[in-house]
Amino acid sequence: VSTASSGSEALKVLADRQFDIVFSDVKMPHMDGFELVGAIKEKYGPRAPIVYFITGGVEASVEEKASVLGVRRVFYKPFKIEQILEDIRIVLQR
């Protein structure tokens, strides 16, 4: 597990290690979650890690934009960790 405080820092962390899953907020300084996902998909293509959004905002357009970019799922705060773990189990079973 690694952490980053911004999208640009997350890209640096991703450049140093391979990750299977990335959790990102939608609203971040300097680079939002959508820009981060776009950069990840552009750099890694079909080998890109699975991306989940965790956000406090509830905007109808978030899920639509996330889906277009290939985000696996959007979780809204407050969430239950069991929800995330169940979705990861589903992905791993595929």
Secondary structure in CASP SS format (residue, H / E / C, confidence):
PFRMAT SS
TARGET T0000
AUTHOR 0000-0000-0000
METHOD secondary structure of the structure
MODEL  1
V C 1.00
S C 1.00
T C 1.00
A C 1.00
S C 1.00
S C 1.00
G H 1.00
S H 1.00
E H 1.00
A H 1.00
L H 1.00
K H 1.00
V H 1.00
L H 1.00
A H 1.00
D H 1.00
R C 1.00
Q C 1.00
F C 1.00
D C 1.00
I E 1.00
V E 1.00
F E 1.00
S E 1.00
D C 1.00
V C 1.00
K C 1.00
M C 1.00
P C 1.00
H C 1.00
M C 1.00
D C 1.00
G H 1.00
F H 1.00
E H 1.00
L H 1.00
V H 1.00
G H 1.00
A H 1.00
I H 1.00
K H 1.00
E H 1.00
K H 1.00
Y H 1.00
G H 1.00
P H 1.00
R H 1.00
A C 1.00
P C 1.00
I E 1.00
V E 1.00
Y E 1.00
F E 1.00
I E 1.00
T E 1.00
G C 1.00
G C 1.00
V C 1.00
E C 1.00
A H 1.00
S H 1.00
V H 1.00
E H 1.00
E H 1.00
K H 1.00
A H 1.00
S H 1.00
V H 1.00
L H 1.00
G C 1.00
V C 1.00
R C 1.00
R E 1.00
V E 1.00
F E 1.00
Y E 1.00
K C 1.00
P C 1.00
F C 1.00
K C 1.00
I H 1.00
E H 1.00
Q H 1.00
I H 1.00
L H 1.00
E H 1.00
D H 1.00
I H 1.00
R H 1.00
I H 1.00
V H 1.00
L H 1.00
Q H 1.00
R C 1.00
END
